Amino acid sequence: MEDYEILFETAKVEQLKQMVENGHKRGWGKLPLGDAYHGIEHNVKKLPFVVSDKVAKEETIRRLANIANFAAMGIMTLKKKEL
């Protein structure tokens, strides 16, 4: 279980950085599922193919954090429909 905790703590830090960076965008708590899919697809297409330098590594981390955030928003949208 310890490995999962380290994994999620590391991911959470990067996701929170991206949420703050994208804080100017409104409506994230009510994002339609189609928009979440589009955000995931957009960020996957922008992932660098080669991560051989610091800039590419940071861009890859940023894009992966965005993908995780859009996935979380999609989950929130589906969960809200259950309530």
WOWOKA-V338678 format. One record per pair of residues at least 6 apart in sequence whose ideal C-beta (glycine too) atoms are under 6 Angstrom apart, sorted by sequence separation. I is the first residue (numbers start at 0). GAP is how many residues later the second one is. D is the distance in whole Angstrom. If there is no record, write none. Layout:
<<I & GAP & D> <I & GAP & D>>
This chain:
<<50 & 6 & 5> <47 & 8 & 5> <50 & 9 & 5> <47 & 11 & 6> <47 & 12 & 6> <46 & 16 & 5> <45 & 17 & 6> <42 & 20 & 5> <42 & 23 & 5> <42 & 24 & 5> <39 & 27 & 5> <39 & 30 & 5> <38 & 31 & 4> <35 & 34 & 5> <35 & 37 & 5> <35 & 38 & 4> <32 & 41 & 6> <30 & 42 & 5> <32 & 44 & 5> <13 & 47 & 6> <17 & 47 & 4> <17 & 48 & 5> <14 & 50 & 5> <13 & 51 & 4> <17 & 51 & 6> <14 & 53 & 5> <14 & 54 & 5>>
